[in-house]
Amino acid sequence: MKLFHVSDVHFGAEDAGAIAWFDALVVDEKPDAVIMTGDLTMRARAHEFEAGANWLRALNVPVTLEVGNHDIPYYWDPVRRFLFPYKRYEKLERMIERELHLPGLTIVPLQTTARAQWRWNWSKGHVSPTALDRALAAVAKAPRGDLIFVAGHHPLVEAGTRGTARTENGEAALTALAAAGAHAVLSGHVHDAFDVPVERNGWTVRMIGAGTLSKRVRATPPAFNEIRVEGARFETIVRTFSPDPERSISGTTRSGERL
């Protein structure tokens, strides 16, 4: 099974060449699903959502779309931010925080954004008890023996990247998801790829982060992750829009084992 994990396309600041490259790979390689972990837009403007919706629909593969901090109206639009934060997502309603069920694999959404927080920087991650409970309930309903991937925008704990998430309640969420049997947590936000095994109470969860297809690159060129799944094992390959097109950033160890 092949999954394309893409994030932070930031329509409004997108890299058109990188998006065309990604689209061609989807056509040529026909992934089983695309997991988009948030920041579809740059400023949550209507024309940005229109462009993002057209792009995702044109992929013609199953898609789940998480909400990023850039996808909520900004502070200067408080009425829309607090009362109608997801209004412009209407055209993508069937994709938003959608569970995906593939043979032997369940993908569960986890909301990590908030309309407001008790700190100055609202771009950072936040996992509410309600969001965590929803994710845990979905994990519990997954078919026995499935690999379980949880998808959200912010990394739950830091992964050694230049950008940070500083996700409130992220450690507690990661511990709870590990106890529930999640095998990986997929995210974006930091614009650089990673695949980091973390152990919680004897269970290993892989934290997997995707890069960006926008012009807002950091340590690496525009990129997305290809996740290759074979039985109970999976491997992360970073595909880059560059002369060095791909590299593995993980072993094929499954969760529950020590690397």
RODO-397444 format. One record per residue (C-alpha): residue in three letters; x, y, z. Coordinates in steps of 0.2 Angstrom, whole numbers, padded with zeros to 4 digits, always signed. Layout:
alaXYZ/...
This chain:
met+0000+0000+0000/lys+0006+0017-0004/leu+0000+0033+0005/phe+0005+0051+0000/his+0006+0062+0016/val+0006+0080+0011/ser+0005+0096+0022/asp+0006+0115+0022/val+0002+0119+0004/his-0003+0136+0009/phe-0013+0141-0006/gly-0010+0160-0007/ala+0009+0156-0005/glu+0009+0139-0014/asp+0024+0133-0025/ala+0015+0130-0042/gly+0029+0120-0049/ala+0030+0109-0033/ile+0011+0106-0034/ala+0012+0102-0053/trp+0025+0089-0049/phe+0015+0081-0035/asp-0001+0080-0046/ala+0009+0071-0059/leu+0016+0059-0046/val-0002+0055-0040/val-0007+0052-0058/asp+0008+0041-0062/glu+0009+0031-0046/lys-0009+0031-0040/pro-0007+0031-0021/asp-0021+0022-0011/ala-0025+0038-0002/val-0019+0056+0001/ile-0017+0062+0019/met-0017+0081+0020/thr-0012+0087+0037/gly-0017+0105+0037/asp-0013+0123+0032/leu-0021+0121+0015/thr-0022+0140+0014/met-0011+0154+0019/arg-0024+0167+0026/ala-0041+0157+0026/arg-0047+0167+0012/ala-0062+0162+0001/his-0051+0161-0015/glu-0038+0151-0006/phe-0050+0138-0001/glu-0058+0138-0018/ala-0040+0134-0026/gly-0037+0121-0012/ala-0054+0112-0015/asn-0051+0112-0034/trp-0034+0104-0031/leu-0039+0091-0019/arg-0055+0085-0029/ala-0044+0084-0045/leu-0033+0071-0036/asn-0046+0058-0039/val-0040+0047-0024/pro-0047+0046-0006/val-0042+0061+0004/thr-0043+0066+0022/leu-0040+0084+0027/glu-0035+0090+0044/val-0038+0109+0049/gly-0022+0119+0051/asn-0019+0135+0061/his-0018+0145+0044/asp-0036+0138+0039/ile-0045+0147+0053/pro-0048+0166+0050/tyr-0035+0177+0058/tyr-0037+0188+0074/trp-0042+0203+0063/asp-0058+0194+0059/pro-0064+0189+0076/val-0083+0187+0071/arg-0078+0174+0058/arg-0064+0166+0069/phe-0075+0163+0084/leu-0092+0160+0077/phe-0089+0153+0059/pro-0071+0147+0059/tyr-0075+0132+0047/lys-0087+0141+0035/arg-0076+0142+0021/tyr-0072+0123+0022/glu-0090+0119+0016/lys-0084+0114-0002/leu-0072+0101+0007/glu-0085+0095+0019/arg-0083+0077+0014/met-0064+0077+0017/ile-0063+0087+0033/glu-0057+0076+0047/arg-0063+0061+0038/glu-0059+0043+0044/leu-0051+0032+0030/his-0052+0014+0031/leu-0041+0004+0019/pro-0036-0014+0020/gly-0027-0017+0036/leu-0026+0002+0040/thr-0037+0014+0049/ile-0033+0033+0048/val-0041+0043+0062/pro-0042+0062+0063/leu-0036+0072+0078/gln-0040+0091+0079/thr-0025+0101+0086/thr-0031+0119+0082/ala-0041+0130+0093/arg-0050+0147+0091/ala-0042+0154+0106/gln-0029+0149+0119/trp-0023+0155+0136/arg-0006+0161+0128/trp-0001+0174+0115/asn+0004+0163+0100/trp-0012+0154+0094/ser-0003+0146+0080/lys+0004+0133+0091/gly-0005+0116+0094/his-0019+0112+0106/val-0027+0096+0109/ser-0044+0098+0119/pro-0051+0084+0129/thr-0066+0083+0117/ala-0054+0081+0102/leu-0044+0067+0110/asp-0059+0058+0116/arg-0066+0058+0098/ala-0049+0051+0092/leu-0048+0038+0105/ala-0066+0032+0101/ala-0062+0030+0083/val-0046+0020+0087/ala-0056+0009+0098/lys-0068+0005+0084/ala-0054+0001+0072/pro-0054-0017+0065/arg-0044-0028+0076/gly-0026-0030+0069/asp-0026-0014+0059/leu-0012-0002+0058/ile-0019+0014+0066/phe-0012+0031+0059/val-0018+0047+0068/ala-0018+0062+0058/gly-0017+0080+0064/his-0009+0097+0060/his+0003+0100+0074/pro+0016+0087+0081/leu+0011+0082+0098/val+0029+0083+0105/glu+0044+0092+0097/ala+0054+0082+0084/gly+0070+0091+0083/thr+0065+0102+0069/arg+0068+0121+0067/gly+0050+0125+0068/thr+0040+0121+0084/ala+0023+0116+0088/arg+0023+0118+0107/thr+0007+0108+0108/glu-0003+0110+0124/asn-0009+0093+0130/gly+0001+0085+0117/glu+0011+0074+0128/ala-0005+0068+0137/ala-0013+0065+0120/leu+0002+0055+0114/thr+0003+0044+0129/ala-0016+0041+0128/leu-0015+0036+0109/ala+0000+0025+0113/ala-0010+0016+0126/ala-0024+0014+0114/gly-0013+0006+0101/ala-0010+0019+0089/his+0005+0015+0078/ala+0009+0032+0070/val+0004+0051+0072/leu+0005+0060+0056/ser+0007+0079+0056/gly+0014+0095+0047/his+0016+0113+0053/val+0035+0113+0055/his+0038+0112+0036/asp+0052+0099+0037/ala+0050+0080+0037/phe+0054+0068+0051/asp+0050+0051+0057/val+0054+0049+0075/pro+0050+0034+0086/val+0044+0038+0103/glu+0041+0026+0117/arg+0027+0028+0130/asn+0024+0014+0143/gly+0033+0001+0132/trp+0024+0005+0116/thr+0032+0014+0102/val+0023+0026+0091/arg+0031+0034+0076/met+0029+0053+0074/ile+0029+0057+0056/gly+0030+0074+0049/ala+0028+0080+0031/gly+0036+0095+0023/thr+0028+0109+0013/leu+0023+0112-0005/ser+0023+0130-0002/lys+0036+0144-0005/arg+0038+0145+0014/val+0052+0131+0015/arg+0064+0130+0030/ala+0078+0117+0030/thr+0072+0107+0015/pro+0065+0110-0002/pro+0047+0107-0006/ala+0042+0089-0001/phe+0029+0077+0004/asn+0030+0059+0012/glu+0027+0043+0003/ile+0023+0030+0017/arg+0025+0012+0010/val+0015-0001+0020/glu+0018-0019+0019/gly+0008-0030+0031/ala+0012-0023+0049/arg+0027-0013+0044/phe+0029+0004+0036/glu+0042+0015+0029/thr+0043+0034+0026/ile+0051+0040+0011/val+0053+0059+0008/arg+0050+0064-0010/thr+0058+0081-0013/phe+0055+0094-0028/ser+0074+0094-0030/pro+0089+0086-0039/asp+0089+0073-0024/pro+0071+0067-0027/glu+0069+0054-0013/arg+0077+0047+0003/ser+0071+0036+0017/ile+0070+0043+0034/ser+0064+0028+0044/gly+0067+0009+0046/thr+0053-0002+0043/thr+0050-0007+0061/arg+0032-0007+0066/ser+0026+0001+0082/gly+0027-0009+0098/glu+0045-0014+0094/arg+0061-0005+0099/leu+0072+0003+0085/
